[in-house]
């Protein structure tokens, strides 16, 4: 009898914690972080003032406004020949310590090489859920990225 009660309590506890850990009532937008990032880089590749302004509208202003002239200056050299491929998206299960819902979009970036062909790198970009507009916004200034991960060399890059 005691064993049955313990099992019942364990099942109830598991059910309660499972129910509480689900997205905490937030509803993600229909437009995925992958679609937002793909559109953002497509606009940058087109160039021009109108598309650059539209791209800047996709940038999160949660941690501060971005000067339009600075944004244009920082993005004007983006090569239209660059190829951006989304290799994975990690949607958040809960908000981070600051209360933000952050989606990580992993990228493969192919940039034209002066030696011919492309130079391929991997990167990531975060999208912040803007609960007011119910859309994902680009974390252009990397306000949500932990810099400590960039300070340590990857395991495969370390000399033995």
Rosetta constraint file for C-alpha pairs under 8 A:
AtomPair CA 1 CA 5 HARMONIC 6.37 0.50
AtomPair CA 2 CA 6 HARMONIC 6.20 0.50
AtomPair CA 3 CA 7 HARMONIC 6.17 0.50
AtomPair CA 4 CA 8 HARMONIC 6.14 0.50
AtomPair CA 5 CA 9 HARMONIC 6.11 0.50
AtomPair CA 6 CA 10 HARMONIC 6.12 0.50
AtomPair CA 7 CA 11 HARMONIC 6.15 0.50
AtomPair CA 8 CA 12 HARMONIC 6.18 0.50
AtomPair CA 9 CA 13 HARMONIC 6.04 0.50
AtomPair CA 10 CA 14 HARMONIC 6.11 0.50
AtomPair CA 11 CA 15 HARMONIC 6.09 0.50
AtomPair CA 12 CA 16 HARMONIC 6.07 0.50
AtomPair CA 13 CA 17 HARMONIC 6.20 0.50
AtomPair CA 14 CA 18 HARMONIC 6.01 0.50
AtomPair CA 15 CA 19 HARMONIC 6.09 0.50
AtomPair CA 16 CA 20 HARMONIC 6.20 0.50
AtomPair CA 17 CA 21 HARMONIC 6.14 0.50
AtomPair CA 18 CA 22 HARMONIC 6.84 0.50
AtomPair CA 20 CA 24 HARMONIC 6.74 0.50
AtomPair CA 21 CA 93 HARMONIC 7.52 0.50
AtomPair CA 21 CA 94 HARMONIC 7.40 0.50
AtomPair CA 22 CA 93 HARMONIC 6.61 0.50
AtomPair CA 22 CA 94 HARMONIC 7.52 0.50
AtomPair CA 23 CA 27 HARMONIC 7.79 0.50
AtomPair CA 23 CA 92 HARMONIC 7.83 0.50
AtomPair CA 23 CA 93 HARMONIC 5.34 0.50
AtomPair CA 23 CA 94 HARMONIC 5.55 0.50
AtomPair CA 24 CA 94 HARMONIC 6.92 0.50
AtomPair CA 28 CA 129 HARMONIC 7.77 0.50
AtomPair CA 28 CA 134 HARMONIC 7.40 0.50
AtomPair CA 28 CA 135 HARMONIC 7.77 0.50
AtomPair CA 29 CA 134 HARMONIC 5.81 0.50
AtomPair CA 29 CA 135 HARMONIC 5.53 0.50
AtomPair CA 29 CA 136 HARMONIC 7.22 0.50
AtomPair CA 31 CA 35 HARMONIC 6.25 0.50
AtomPair CA 31 CA 36 HARMONIC 6.93 0.50
AtomPair CA 31 CA 135 HARMONIC 7.22 0.50
AtomPair CA 31 CA 136 HARMONIC 7.70 0.50
AtomPair CA 32 CA 36 HARMONIC 6.38 0.50
AtomPair CA 32 CA 136 HARMONIC 7.39 0.50
AtomPair CA 33 CA 37 HARMONIC 6.14 0.50
AtomPair CA 33 CA 89 HARMONIC 7.41 0.50
AtomPair CA 33 CA 103 HARMONIC 6.82 0.50
AtomPair CA 33 CA 105 HARMONIC 6.99 0.50
AtomPair CA 33 CA 127 HARMONIC 6.38 0.50
AtomPair CA 33 CA 136 HARMONIC 6.07 0.50
AtomPair CA 34 CA 38 HARMONIC 6.08 0.50
AtomPair CA 34 CA 86 HARMONIC 6.70 0.50
AtomPair CA 34 CA 89 HARMONIC 6.79 0.50
AtomPair CA 34 CA 105 HARMONIC 6.63 0.50
AtomPair CA 35 CA 39 HARMONIC 6.05 0.50
AtomPair CA 36 CA 40 HARMONIC 6.06 0.50
AtomPair CA 36 CA 58 HARMONIC 7.74 0.50
AtomPair CA 36 CA 136 HARMONIC 6.90 0.50
AtomPair CA 36 CA 137 HARMONIC 7.54 0.50
AtomPair CA 36 CA 138 HARMONIC 7.73 0.50
AtomPair CA 37 CA 41 HARMONIC 6.32 0.50
AtomPair CA 37 CA 105 HARMONIC 7.80 0.50
AtomPair CA 37 CA 138 HARMONIC 7.20 0.50
AtomPair CA 38 CA 42 HARMONIC 6.13 0.50
AtomPair CA 38 CA 84 HARMONIC 7.52 0.50
AtomPair CA 38 CA 85 HARMONIC 7.97 0.50
AtomPair CA 38 CA 86 HARMONIC 7.64 0.50
AtomPair CA 39 CA 43 HARMONIC 6.16 0.50
AtomPair CA 40 CA 44 HARMONIC 6.41 0.50
AtomPair CA 40 CA 55 HARMONIC 5.41 0.50
AtomPair CA 40 CA 58 HARMONIC 7.00 0.50
AtomPair CA 41 CA 45 HARMONIC 6.09 0.50
AtomPair CA 41 CA 55 HARMONIC 7.96 0.50
AtomPair CA 41 CA 84 HARMONIC 7.38 0.50
AtomPair CA 42 CA 46 HARMONIC 6.41 0.50
AtomPair CA 43 CA 47 HARMONIC 6.63 0.50
AtomPair CA 43 CA 51 HARMONIC 5.33 0.50
AtomPair CA 43 CA 52 HARMONIC 6.46 0.50
AtomPair CA 43 CA 54 HARMONIC 7.41 0.50
AtomPair CA 43 CA 55 HARMONIC 5.89 0.50
AtomPair CA 44 CA 51 HARMONIC 6.93 0.50
AtomPair CA 44 CA 52 HARMONIC 6.05 0.50
AtomPair CA 44 CA 55 HARMONIC 6.73 0.50
AtomPair CA 44 CA 75 HARMONIC 6.88 0.50
AtomPair CA 44 CA 76 HARMONIC 7.70 0.50
AtomPair CA 44 CA 78 HARMONIC 6.68 0.50
AtomPair CA 44 CA 80 HARMONIC 7.64 0.50
AtomPair CA 45 CA 78 HARMONIC 6.48 0.50
AtomPair CA 45 CA 79 HARMONIC 6.30 0.50
AtomPair CA 45 CA 80 HARMONIC 4.18 0.50
AtomPair CA 45 CA 81 HARMONIC 7.65 0.50
AtomPair CA 45 CA 82 HARMONIC 7.93 0.50
AtomPair CA 46 CA 51 HARMONIC 6.81 0.50
AtomPair CA 46 CA 80 HARMONIC 6.64 0.50
AtomPair CA 47 CA 51 HARMONIC 6.18 0.50
AtomPair CA 47 CA 52 HARMONIC 6.16 0.50
AtomPair CA 47 CA 76 HARMONIC 6.91 0.50
AtomPair CA 48 CA 52 HARMONIC 6.01 0.50
AtomPair CA 49 CA 53 HARMONIC 5.97 0.50
AtomPair CA 50 CA 54 HARMONIC 6.25 0.50
AtomPair CA 51 CA 55 HARMONIC 6.09 0.50
AtomPair CA 52 CA 56 HARMONIC 6.14 0.50
AtomPair CA 52 CA 72 HARMONIC 6.75 0.50
AtomPair CA 53 CA 57 HARMONIC 6.32 0.50
AtomPair CA 53 CA 68 HARMONIC 7.57 0.50
AtomPair CA 54 CA 58 HARMONIC 6.81 0.50
AtomPair CA 55 CA 59 HARMONIC 7.09 0.50
AtomPair CA 56 CA 68 HARMONIC 7.55 0.50
AtomPair CA 56 CA 71 HARMONIC 7.20 0.50
AtomPair CA 58 CA 136 HARMONIC 7.94 0.50
AtomPair CA 58 CA 137 HARMONIC 5.33 0.50
AtomPair CA 58 CA 138 HARMONIC 6.00 0.50
AtomPair CA 59 CA 137 HARMONIC 5.14 0.50
AtomPair CA 59 CA 138 HARMONIC 4.48 0.50
AtomPair CA 59 CA 139 HARMONIC 6.20 0.50
AtomPair CA 59 CA 140 HARMONIC 6.07 0.50
AtomPair CA 60 CA 128 HARMONIC 6.87 0.50
AtomPair CA 60 CA 130 HARMONIC 7.73 0.50
AtomPair CA 60 CA 137 HARMONIC 4.81 0.50
AtomPair CA 60 CA 138 HARMONIC 5.49 0.50
AtomPair CA 60 CA 139 HARMONIC 5.66 0.50
AtomPair CA 60 CA 140 HARMONIC 7.19 0.50
AtomPair CA 61 CA 65 HARMONIC 5.13 0.50
AtomPair CA 61 CA 66 HARMONIC 7.16 0.50
AtomPair CA 63 CA 143 HARMONIC 7.16 0.50
AtomPair CA 66 CA 70 HARMONIC 7.32 0.50
AtomPair CA 66 CA 71 HARMONIC 6.79 0.50
AtomPair CA 67 CA 71 HARMONIC 6.24 0.50
AtomPair CA 68 CA 72 HARMONIC 6.15 0.50
AtomPair CA 69 CA 73 HARMONIC 6.12 0.50
AtomPair CA 70 CA 74 HARMONIC 6.04 0.50
AtomPair CA 71 CA 75 HARMONIC 6.11 0.50
AtomPair CA 72 CA 76 HARMONIC 5.63 0.50
AtomPair CA 73 CA 77 HARMONIC 7.89 0.50
AtomPair CA 78 CA 82 HARMONIC 7.68 0.50
AtomPair CA 79 CA 111 HARMONIC 7.57 0.50
AtomPair CA 81 CA 111 HARMONIC 7.10 0.50
AtomPair CA 81 CA 112 HARMONIC 6.60 0.50
AtomPair CA 82 CA 109 HARMONIC 7.04 0.50
AtomPair CA 82 CA 110 HARMONIC 5.52 0.50
AtomPair CA 82 CA 111 HARMONIC 4.62 0.50
AtomPair CA 82 CA 112 HARMONIC 6.28 0.50
AtomPair CA 83 CA 109 HARMONIC 5.80 0.50
AtomPair CA 83 CA 110 HARMONIC 4.95 0.50
AtomPair CA 83 CA 111 HARMONIC 6.62 0.50
AtomPair CA 84 CA 107 HARMONIC 6.65 0.50
AtomPair CA 84 CA 108 HARMONIC 5.95 0.50
AtomPair CA 84 CA 109 HARMONIC 4.80 0.50
AtomPair CA 84 CA 110 HARMONIC 6.50 0.50
AtomPair CA 85 CA 107 HARMONIC 5.59 0.50
AtomPair CA 85 CA 108 HARMONIC 5.11 0.50
AtomPair CA 85 CA 109 HARMONIC 6.44 0.50
AtomPair CA 86 CA 105 HARMONIC 6.83 0.50
AtomPair CA 86 CA 106 HARMONIC 5.87 0.50
AtomPair CA 86 CA 107 HARMONIC 4.60 0.50
AtomPair CA 86 CA 108 HARMONIC 6.37 0.50
AtomPair CA 87 CA 105 HARMONIC 7.66 0.50
AtomPair CA 87 CA 106 HARMONIC 5.41 0.50
AtomPair CA 87 CA 107 HARMONIC 5.37 0.50
AtomPair CA 87 CA 108 HARMONIC 6.48 0.50
AtomPair CA 88 CA 105 HARMONIC 5.94 0.50
AtomPair CA 88 CA 106 HARMONIC 5.07 0.50
AtomPair CA 88 CA 107 HARMONIC 7.24 0.50
AtomPair CA 89 CA 103 HARMONIC 7.00 0.50
AtomPair CA 89 CA 104 HARMONIC 5.70 0.50
AtomPair CA 89 CA 105 HARMONIC 4.55 0.50
AtomPair CA 89 CA 106 HARMONIC 6.17 0.50
AtomPair CA 90 CA 103 HARMONIC 5.64 0.50
AtomPair CA 90 CA 104 HARMONIC 5.10 0.50
AtomPair CA 90 CA 105 HARMONIC 6.50 0.50
AtomPair CA 91 CA 102 HARMONIC 7.18 0.50
AtomPair CA 91 CA 103 HARMONIC 4.70 0.50
AtomPair CA 91 CA 104 HARMONIC 6.70 0.50
AtomPair CA 92 CA 101 HARMONIC 6.15 0.50
AtomPair CA 92 CA 102 HARMONIC 5.89 0.50
AtomPair CA 92 CA 103 HARMONIC 5.67 0.50
AtomPair CA 94 CA 101 HARMONIC 6.70 0.50
AtomPair CA 95 CA 99 HARMONIC 4.95 0.50
AtomPair CA 95 CA 100 HARMONIC 4.97 0.50
AtomPair CA 95 CA 101 HARMONIC 4.53 0.50
AtomPair CA 95 CA 102 HARMONIC 7.06 0.50
AtomPair CA 96 CA 100 HARMONIC 5.36 0.50
AtomPair CA 96 CA 101 HARMONIC 6.37 0.50
AtomPair CA 96 CA 102 HARMONIC 7.22 0.50
AtomPair CA 100 CA 128 HARMONIC 6.72 0.50
AtomPair CA 100 CA 129 HARMONIC 7.01 0.50
AtomPair CA 101 CA 128 HARMONIC 5.88 0.50
AtomPair CA 101 CA 129 HARMONIC 5.39 0.50
AtomPair CA 102 CA 126 HARMONIC 6.38 0.50
AtomPair CA 102 CA 127 HARMONIC 5.69 0.50
AtomPair CA 102 CA 128 HARMONIC 4.83 0.50
AtomPair CA 102 CA 129 HARMONIC 6.45 0.50
AtomPair CA 102 CA 144 HARMONIC 7.74 0.50
AtomPair CA 103 CA 126 HARMONIC 5.61 0.50
AtomPair CA 103 CA 127 HARMONIC 5.14 0.50
AtomPair CA 103 CA 128 HARMONIC 6.54 0.50
AtomPair CA 103 CA 129 HARMONIC 7.85 0.50
AtomPair CA 104 CA 124 HARMONIC 6.68 0.50
AtomPair CA 104 CA 125 HARMONIC 6.01 0.50
AtomPair CA 104 CA 126 HARMONIC 4.62 0.50
AtomPair CA 104 CA 127 HARMONIC 6.47 0.50
AtomPair CA 105 CA 124 HARMONIC 5.49 0.50
AtomPair CA 105 CA 125 HARMONIC 5.33 0.50
AtomPair CA 105 CA 126 HARMONIC 6.01 0.50
AtomPair CA 105 CA 127 HARMONIC 7.54 0.50
AtomPair CA 106 CA 122 HARMONIC 7.42 0.50
AtomPair CA 106 CA 123 HARMONIC 5.99 0.50
AtomPair CA 106 CA 124 HARMONIC 4.35 0.50
AtomPair CA 106 CA 125 HARMONIC 6.62 0.50
AtomPair CA 107 CA 122 HARMONIC 5.58 0.50
AtomPair CA 107 CA 123 HARMONIC 5.07 0.50
AtomPair CA 107 CA 124 HARMONIC 5.48 0.50
AtomPair CA 107 CA 125 HARMONIC 7.63 0.50
AtomPair CA 108 CA 120 HARMONIC 6.87 0.50
AtomPair CA 108 CA 121 HARMONIC 5.84 0.50
AtomPair CA 108 CA 122 HARMONIC 4.52 0.50
AtomPair CA 108 CA 123 HARMONIC 6.38 0.50
AtomPair CA 109 CA 120 HARMONIC 5.59 0.50
AtomPair CA 109 CA 121 HARMONIC 5.25 0.50
AtomPair CA 109 CA 122 HARMONIC 5.94 0.50
AtomPair CA 109 CA 123 HARMONIC 7.25 0.50
AtomPair CA 110 CA 118 HARMONIC 5.59 0.50
AtomPair CA 110 CA 119 HARMONIC 5.47 0.50
AtomPair CA 110 CA 120 HARMONIC 4.40 0.50
AtomPair CA 110 CA 121 HARMONIC 6.52 0.50
AtomPair CA 111 CA 118 HARMONIC 5.25 0.50
AtomPair CA 111 CA 119 HARMONIC 5.18 0.50
AtomPair CA 111 CA 120 HARMONIC 6.42 0.50
AtomPair CA 112 CA 116 HARMONIC 7.06 0.50
AtomPair CA 112 CA 117 HARMONIC 6.05 0.50
AtomPair CA 112 CA 118 HARMONIC 4.43 0.50
AtomPair CA 112 CA 119 HARMONIC 6.21 0.50
AtomPair CA 113 CA 117 HARMONIC 5.71 0.50
AtomPair CA 113 CA 118 HARMONIC 5.02 0.50
AtomPair CA 113 CA 119 HARMONIC 5.74 0.50
AtomPair CA 125 CA 138 HARMONIC 7.51 0.50
AtomPair CA 125 CA 139 HARMONIC 6.98 0.50
AtomPair CA 125 CA 140 HARMONIC 7.88 0.50
AtomPair CA 125 CA 142 HARMONIC 7.70 0.50
AtomPair CA 126 CA 138 HARMONIC 6.33 0.50
AtomPair CA 126 CA 139 HARMONIC 5.42 0.50
AtomPair CA 126 CA 142 HARMONIC 7.34 0.50
AtomPair CA 126 CA 144 HARMONIC 7.19 0.50
AtomPair CA 126 CA 145 HARMONIC 7.51 0.50
AtomPair CA 127 CA 136 HARMONIC 5.67 0.50
AtomPair CA 127 CA 137 HARMONIC 5.18 0.50
AtomPair CA 127 CA 138 HARMONIC 4.62 0.50
AtomPair CA 127 CA 139 HARMONIC 5.45 0.50
AtomPair CA 128 CA 136 HARMONIC 5.54 0.50
AtomPair CA 128 CA 137 HARMONIC 5.18 0.50
AtomPair CA 128 CA 138 HARMONIC 6.43 0.50
AtomPair CA 128 CA 139 HARMONIC 6.39 0.50
AtomPair CA 129 CA 134 HARMONIC 7.06 0.50
AtomPair CA 129 CA 135 HARMONIC 5.95 0.50
AtomPair CA 129 CA 136 HARMONIC 4.60 0.50
AtomPair CA 129 CA 137 HARMONIC 6.28 0.50
AtomPair CA 130 CA 134 HARMONIC 5.53 0.50
AtomPair CA 130 CA 135 HARMONIC 5.40 0.50
AtomPair CA 130 CA 136 HARMONIC 5.92 0.50
AtomPair CA 130 CA 137 HARMONIC 6.54 0.50
AtomPair CA 131 CA 135 HARMONIC 6.89 0.50
AtomPair CA 139 CA 143 HARMONIC 6.52 0.50
AtomPair CA 139 CA 144 HARMONIC 7.11 0.50
AtomPair CA 146 CA 150 HARMONIC 7.87 0.50
AtomPair CA 147 CA 151 HARMONIC 6.68 0.50
AtomPair CA 148 CA 152 HARMONIC 6.93 0.50
AtomPair CA 153 CA 157 HARMONIC 6.21 0.50
AtomPair CA 153 CA 158 HARMONIC 6.61 0.50
AtomPair CA 154 CA 158 HARMONIC 6.81 0.50
